[in-house]
Amino acid sequence: MAYFNEVNVVESGFRSTQWRQLTFAVVGMGLIGGSYAKALRRLGVKKIIGVDTDLQALRQAQQQGLVDVGIVGAGAELGQADVVICSVYPAATLGFVASAAAFLKGDVLITDATGIKGSLPEDVQGLLTGRMEFIAGHPMAGRQGSGLGMSQAEIFDGANYIVVPAAFNSREAVDWLQAFARALGCGQVVEVAAAEHDRIIAYTSNLPHALAVALINSASYNEHTKYFIAGSFRDGTRVADINHYLWSDLFLANRDNVLQELAALRQQLDRWSEALAANDAEALQQMMQAAAAKRKDLY
């Protein structure tokens, strides 16, 4: 795994970083797609084409000035796009590209924001021809809630951005996506292979979401709970306000890795049960001290 603190800006060639000269298509006018549109508007790109199957979402995006053109599904307008950002479910990304390929520029660059990669990069690239290229990406920039109304450009500010190149990707495309992430306002940009991405995300993203849902769904929750919570409960359950359609797909797409993380978590919970049952203060203290040191190292 390689970490990139510096970005090589591409000043020439068909992977241009002259943002004001580029037309972008954003597929999916939800939380992430809307946030991309707002960040692109802040960046001052030439034109933004919004794509969605929900006509109401497209109208809302146009009324807010987030997109210049709104289209339902694939259409000839996509031929203007230099870059296409797919901010929809993994299966929907594949379906969209299949329907849109005939309309796209011969050198279009396509990227995504899906939380699990699997075989998606190879599957999408298999639908493309000529110099068309798909380069997978994952902005670690979600927030509570869902839908266009929750979108904001600021979610990218200081966020981590994961670039997930495949064997077929050109170095030019990888460099472009890194530069784009920086231009959006992201802080650390990381490059990693798809399998490693999915394994790590099971721990850092899938598991916390599962824990938040499980904590809220505990039998201990009742109508009086809200009178007894402070920061720790709010922080620990924030992401329980979840897009259940999206996240059920993500959990199942990364099922084996998530199952491994749940098993590892059970081992930690068993250590807590054993220490409490044995009235072992030293064991409890050691676990908490080790966690505190790791948490401080993270931030």
C-alpha positions in Angstrom: 0.0 0.0 0.0 1.4 3.4 -1.0 0.6 6.8 0.5 0.8 9.9 -1.6 1.4 13.3 0.1 2.3 15.1 -3.1 0.3 15.1 -6.3 1.8 15.3 -9.8 -0.5 17.8 -11.6 -1.2 16.9 -15.2 -1.0 20.0 -17.4 -1.3 18.4 -20.8 -2.8 15.4 -22.5 -6.4 14.2 -22.4 -6.4 13.8 -18.5 -6.4 17.6 -18.0 -6.5 19.2 -14.6 -7.6 22.5 -16.0 -10.9 22.3 -14.1 -12.6 25.3 -15.6 -12.2 23.7 -19.1 -13.8 20.4 -18.1 -17.4 19.2 -18.2 -18.4 16.7 -15.6 -21.4 14.3 -15.4 -22.5 13.3 -11.9 -24.6 10.2 -11.8 -26.9 10.0 -8.8 -28.2 13.1 -7.1 -28.1 11.8 -3.5 -25.9 12.7 -0.6 -22.6 11.9 -2.3 -23.6 12.9 -5.8 -25.0 16.2 -4.6 -21.9 16.9 -2.6 -19.7 16.2 -5.7 -21.9 18.6 -7.7 -21.5 21.3 -5.0 -17.8 20.8 -4.8 -17.5 20.9 -8.6 -19.4 24.2 -8.6 -17.1 25.5 -5.9 -14.2 24.4 -8.1 -15.6 26.3 -11.1 -15.8 23.6 -13.7 -17.1 24.4 -17.1 -20.3 22.4 -16.9 -22.1 19.9 -14.7 -24.5 17.3 -16.1 -26.7 15.7 -13.5 -28.0 12.2 -14.1 -30.6 10.4 -12.1 -33.7 8.2 -12.5 -35.6 10.4 -10.0 -37.0 13.4 -12.0 -37.8 15.3 -8.7 -34.2 15.0 -7.5 -33.0 16.3 -10.9 -35.4 19.3 -10.7 -34.3 20.0 -7.2 -30.6 20.0 -8.3 -31.3 22.3 -11.2 -33.4 24.7 -9.0 -30.5 24.9 -6.6 -28.0 25.6 -9.4 -26.0 22.4 -8.7 -26.3 21.1 -12.3 -26.5 22.9 -15.7 -28.4 20.1 -17.3 -30.4 17.2 -15.8 -31.1 14.0 -17.7 -33.0 10.9 -16.7 -30.7 7.9 -17.4 -28.2 7.8 -20.3 -28.5 10.2 -23.2 -26.7 12.1 -25.9 -25.8 14.9 -23.5 -23.2 12.6 -21.9 -21.1 13.0 -25.1 -20.1 16.4 -23.6 -18.6 15.0 -20.5 -14.9 14.8 -20.0 -15.3 13.0 -16.7 -18.2 10.9 -15.3 -18.6 10.4 -11.6 -20.8 7.5 -10.6 -22.3 8.1 -7.1 -24.8 5.2 -7.1 -24.8 1.6 -5.9 -22.2 -0.8 -7.4 -24.7 -2.7 -9.5 -26.3 0.6 -10.6 -22.8 1.9 -11.7 -22.4 -1.2 -13.9 -25.9 -0.8 -15.4 -25.4 2.9 -16.1 -22.1 2.5 -17.9 -23.6 -0.3 -20.0 -26.4 2.0 -21.1 -24.2 5.1 -21.5 -21.1 3.7 -23.2 -22.5 4.4 -26.7 -22.9 8.1 -25.9 -19.6 8.7 -24.1 -16.5 10.5 -25.5 -13.8 8.3 -26.8 -11.4 9.4 -24.1 -13.8 9.9 -21.2 -12.6 9.2 -17.7 -15.1 7.5 -15.4 -14.7 7.2 -11.6 -17.0 6.1 -8.8 -17.6 6.6 -5.1 -18.8 3.1 -4.1 -17.7 1.8 -0.7 -16.9 -1.7 -1.9 -15.0 -2.5 -5.1 -14.8 -6.3 -5.6 -14.7 -6.9 -9.4 -16.4 -3.6 -10.3 -13.4 -1.9 -11.9 -12.8 -4.8 -14.3 -16.5 -5.2 -15.0 -16.9 -1.6 -15.9 -13.7 -1.4 -18.0 -15.0 -4.4 -19.9 -17.9 -2.3 -21.2 -15.6 0.5 -22.5 -13.7 0.9 -25.7 -10.7 2.8 -27.1 -9.2 5.3 -24.6 -12.2 5.3 -22.3 -11.0 4.5 -18.8 -12.5 3.6 -15.4 -10.5 4.5 -12.3 -12.0 3.5 -9.0 -12.2 5.9 -6.1 -13.7 6.1 -2.7 -14.0 9.4 -0.8 -14.2 8.7 2.9 -16.6 11.6 3.3 -20.0 10.4 4.2 -22.2 12.0 6.8 -25.4 11.3 8.7 -28.6 11.0 6.7 -29.1 10.6 3.0 -30.5 12.4 -0.1 -29.7 15.5 -1.9 -30.8 17.7 0.9 -28.0 16.4 3.1 -25.3 17.1 0.6 -22.6 19.6 1.1 -19.3 20.5 -0.6 -17.6 20.7 2.8 -17.7 16.9 3.4 -14.6 16.6 1.2 -12.6 19.2 3.2 -9.7 17.4 4.9 -11.3 14.0 4.2 -9.4 10.9 3.2 -9.7 9.8 -0.5 -8.8 6.3 -1.6 -7.6 5.7 -5.2 -8.1 2.1 -6.2 -6.2 1.4 -9.4 -6.5 -1.8 -11.4 -3.9 -3.4 -13.6 -5.4 -1.9 -16.7 -5.2 1.7 -15.4 -2.8 4.2 -16.9 -0.5 6.2 -14.5 -2.1 9.3 -16.1 -5.5 8.4 -14.8 -4.2 7.5 -11.4 -2.4 10.8 -11.1 -5.5 12.7 -12.4 -7.7 11.2 -9.7 -5.2 12.1 -7.0 -5.1 15.7 -8.3 -8.9 15.8 -8.4 -9.2 14.6 -4.8 -6.8 17.3 -3.7 -8.8 19.9 -5.7 -12.0 18.8 -3.9 -10.3 19.7 -0.6 -9.3 16.2 0.5 -6.4 15.8 2.8 -4.7 12.4 2.7 -4.9 10.5 -0.6 -4.2 6.8 -0.5 -3.6 4.4 -3.3 -4.4 0.7 -2.7 -5.5 -2.4 -4.5 -9.2 -3.4 -4.6 -8.9 -6.5 -2.4 -7.0 -4.7 0.2 -9.4 -1.7 0.1 -12.4 -4.0 0.7 -10.6 -5.8 3.6 -9.7 -2.6 5.4 -13.1 -1.0 4.8 -14.8 -3.9 6.5 -13.0 -2.8 9.7 -13.1 1.0 9.4 -16.5 1.5 7.8 -18.7 -1.6 7.6 -18.1 -2.7 11.2 -18.8 0.7 12.8 -22.1 1.0 10.9 -23.1 -2.5 12.0 -22.2 -1.6 15.6 -24.2 1.6 15.6 -27.3 -0.3 14.3 -26.8 -3.1 16.8 -26.4 -0.6 19.7 -29.6 1.2 18.8 -31.4 -2.1 18.3 -30.4 -3.4 21.7 -33.2 -4.7 23.9 -32.0 -2.0 26.5 -33.2 0.8 24.2 -36.6 2.3 25.2 -38.5 5.6 25.1 -36.6 6.9 28.2 -33.1 6.3 26.7 -32.9 9.8 25.3 -32.8 11.3 28.8 -29.6 9.3 29.7 -27.3 9.9 26.8 -24.2 12.1 26.4 -21.4 12.4 23.8 -20.3 8.8 23.8 -23.7 7.4 22.9 -24.4 10.1 20.3 -21.0 9.5 18.7 -21.3 5.7 18.8 -24.8 5.7 17.2 -24.5 8.6 14.7 -24.2 6.4 11.6 -27.3 4.3 12.7 -29.2 6.9 10.7 -28.4 4.9 7.6 -29.4 4.4 4.0 -30.6 0.8 4.5 -30.9 0.0 0.8 -27.3 1.1 0.0 -25.8 -0.4 3.2 -27.5 -3.8 2.8 -25.9 -4.0 -0.6 -22.5 -2.9 0.8 -22.6 -5.4 3.6 -23.5 -8.3 1.4 -20.9 -7.3 -1.3 -18.2 -7.4 1.4 -19.7 -10.3 3.3 -16.7 -12.4 3.9 -14.6 -9.5 5.2 -17.4 -8.3 7.4 -17.9 -11.7 8.9 -14.1 -11.8 9.8 -14.3 -8.5 11.5 -17.4 -9.5 13.5 -15.5 -12.6 14.6 -12.5 -10.4 15.7 -14.9 -8.1 17.6 -16.5 -11.0 19.4 -13.0 -12.0 20.6 -12.5 -8.6 22.1 -16.0 -8.6 23.7 -15.2 -12.1 25.2 -12.1 -10.6 26.8 -14.3 -8.0 28.4 -16.7 -10.6 29.7 -13.9 -12.7 31.1 -12.3 -9.7 32.8 -15.6 -8.6 34.4 -16.5 -12.1 35.5 -13.1 -12.5 37.1 -13.3 -9.1 38.8 -9.9 -8.4 37.0 -9.3 -4.7 37.2 -5.8 -5.0 35.8 -7.0 -6.7 32.6 -9.6 -4.0 32.1 -7.0 -1.3 32.6 -4.6 -2.9 30.1 -7.3 -3.1 27.4 -8.3 0.5 27.9 -4.7 1.7 28.0 -3.8 -0.1 24.8 -6.9 1.3 23.1 -6.2 4.9 24.3 -2.7 4.7 22.9 -3.9 3.5 19.5 -6.6 6.1 19.4 -4.2 8.9 20.1 -1.9 7.6 17.3 -4.8 7.8 14.9 -5.3 11.5 15.4 
